[in-house]
Amino acid sequence: MISGVIYGFVALIMIGIGISQLKSEKPVGFYTGEKPPSRDDISDVKQWNRKHGTMWILYGMIIVISWICGCILGDGIVAVVPLIGGVIIPLGFMIWYHHSLTGKYKIK
Protein backbone atom coordinates (compact mmCIF):
# COMPACT_ATOMS: atom_id res chain seq x y z
CA MET A 1 0.00 0.00 0.00
CA ILE A 2 2.81 2.40 0.86
CA SER A 3 4.52 1.71 -2.46
CA GLY A 4 1.26 2.54 -4.25
CA VAL A 5 1.09 5.93 -2.56
CA ILE A 6 4.73 6.66 -3.40
CA TYR A 7 4.46 5.50 -7.00
CA GLY A 8 1.16 7.36 -7.42
CA PHE A 9 2.67 10.57 -6.04
CA VAL A 10 5.71 10.30 -8.31
CA ALA A 11 3.47 9.53 -11.31
CA LEU A 12 1.36 12.61 -10.55
CA ILE A 13 4.49 14.75 -10.46
CA MET A 14 5.58 13.42 -13.87
CA ILE A 15 2.11 13.92 -15.33
CA GLY A 16 2.04 17.44 -13.86
CA ILE A 17 5.37 18.22 -15.52
CA GLY A 18 3.93 16.97 -18.81
CA ILE A 19 0.76 19.05 -18.51
CA SER A 20 2.74 22.19 -17.67
CA GLN A 21 4.97 21.57 -20.69
CA LEU A 22 1.94 21.09 -22.94
CA LYS A 23 0.57 24.47 -21.82
CA SER A 24 3.87 26.36 -21.93
CA GLU A 25 4.28 29.15 -24.47
CA LYS A 26 8.08 29.17 -24.11
CA PRO A 27 10.28 26.25 -25.18
CA VAL A 28 10.66 23.73 -22.38
CA GLY A 29 13.79 21.97 -21.18
CA PHE A 30 14.11 18.26 -20.65
CA TYR A 31 15.99 17.92 -17.38
CA THR A 32 16.86 20.30 -14.61
CA GLY A 33 20.53 20.64 -15.52
CA GLU A 34 19.68 21.75 -19.03
CA LYS A 35 18.84 25.32 -19.92
CA PRO A 36 15.70 25.41 -22.11
CA PRO A 37 16.40 26.53 -25.66
CA SER A 38 15.34 30.01 -26.69
CA ARG A 39 12.39 30.56 -28.98
CA ASP A 40 14.81 31.49 -31.79
CA ASP A 41 16.61 28.14 -31.50
CA ILE A 42 13.49 25.98 -32.09
CA SER A 43 11.70 25.74 -35.44
CA ASP A 44 8.28 24.81 -33.98
CA VAL A 45 7.91 25.62 -30.27
CA LYS A 46 4.35 24.27 -30.03
CA GLN A 47 5.32 20.84 -31.38
CA TRP A 48 8.53 20.82 -29.29
CA ASN A 49 6.53 21.42 -26.11
CA ARG A 50 3.76 19.05 -27.14
CA LYS A 51 6.13 16.15 -27.74
CA HIS A 52 8.07 16.76 -24.54
CA GLY A 53 4.88 17.12 -22.49
CA THR A 54 3.42 13.94 -23.98
CA MET A 55 6.64 12.11 -23.17
CA TRP A 56 6.39 13.08 -19.48
CA ILE A 57 2.70 12.15 -19.28
CA LEU A 58 3.46 8.72 -20.76
CA TYR A 59 6.29 8.29 -18.26
CA GLY A 60 3.86 8.95 -15.40
CA MET A 61 1.46 6.39 -16.84
CA ILE A 62 4.27 3.82 -17.21
CA ILE A 63 5.14 4.31 -13.54
CA VAL A 64 1.55 3.50 -12.55
CA ILE A 65 1.42 0.49 -14.89
CA SER A 66 4.71 -0.84 -13.50
CA TRP A 67 3.32 -0.60 -9.97
CA ILE A 68 0.17 -2.48 -11.02
CA CYS A 69 2.30 -5.20 -12.67
CA GLY A 70 4.39 -5.47 -9.50
CA CYS A 71 1.23 -5.91 -7.42
CA ILE A 72 -0.10 -8.59 -9.76
CA LEU A 73 3.16 -10.53 -9.49
CA GLY A 74 2.90 -10.48 -5.71
CA ASP A 75 5.69 -10.45 -3.15
CA GLY A 76 9.33 -11.20 -3.69
CA ILE A 77 12.07 -10.28 -6.10
CA VAL A 78 9.88 -10.98 -9.15
CA ALA A 79 7.58 -8.10 -8.17
CA VAL A 80 10.51 -5.70 -7.86
CA VAL A 81 11.57 -6.12 -11.50
CA PRO A 82 8.62 -4.22 -13.03
CA LEU A 83 8.71 -1.67 -10.23
CA ILE A 84 12.33 -0.76 -10.89
CA GLY A 85 12.14 -1.36 -14.64
CA GLY A 86 9.12 0.93 -15.01
CA VAL A 87 11.05 3.80 -13.48
CA ILE A 88 14.58 3.34 -14.84
CA ILE A 89 14.23 1.83 -18.32
CA PRO A 90 11.95 4.59 -19.71
CA LEU A 91 14.53 7.21 -18.74
CA GLY A 92 16.94 5.88 -21.38
CA PHE A 93 14.22 6.07 -24.02
CA MET A 94 13.28 9.57 -22.88
CA ILE A 95 16.87 10.80 -23.18
CA TRP A 96 17.14 9.25 -26.64
CA TYR A 97 13.81 10.79 -27.71
CA HIS A 98 14.81 14.22 -26.39
CA HIS A 99 18.03 14.10 -28.40
CA SER A 100 16.11 13.07 -31.53
CA LEU A 101 13.72 15.98 -31.00
CA THR A 102 16.69 18.30 -30.57
CA GLY A 103 18.01 17.13 -33.93
CA LYS A 104 14.59 17.61 -35.53
CA TYR A 105 13.49 20.96 -34.09
CA LYS A 106 16.68 22.80 -33.17
CA ILE A 107 17.78 25.36 -35.74
CA LYS A 108 21.44 24.86 -36.52
C-alpha positions, 0 to 999 in steps of 0.5 A: 500500500505504501509503495502505491502511494509513493508510485502514485505521487511520483506519477502525478508529479511526472504527469504534472510536468507533462501538462505544464509543458503542454501548456507552456508558451516558451520552449521547455527543457528536458531535465533540470541541468539543461537550460531550455532553448530560446524561442529562436533556436526551435523551429516549432515551439508548439510541437517541441513542447507538445512532444516533450509534455506527452513524453512526461505524461506517458512516463507517469502512466508507465510508472503507474502500470509498472506498480500495477504489474508489480502488485499482480506478481505479488511479493518477492524479487519478481515483483521488484523487477517491473517496479524498478524497470518501469522507473529506470528503463523509460529514462533511457528512451526519454533521453534518446527521444529528447536528443532526436527531438533536438536534432529535428526541431533545433535550428542549426 
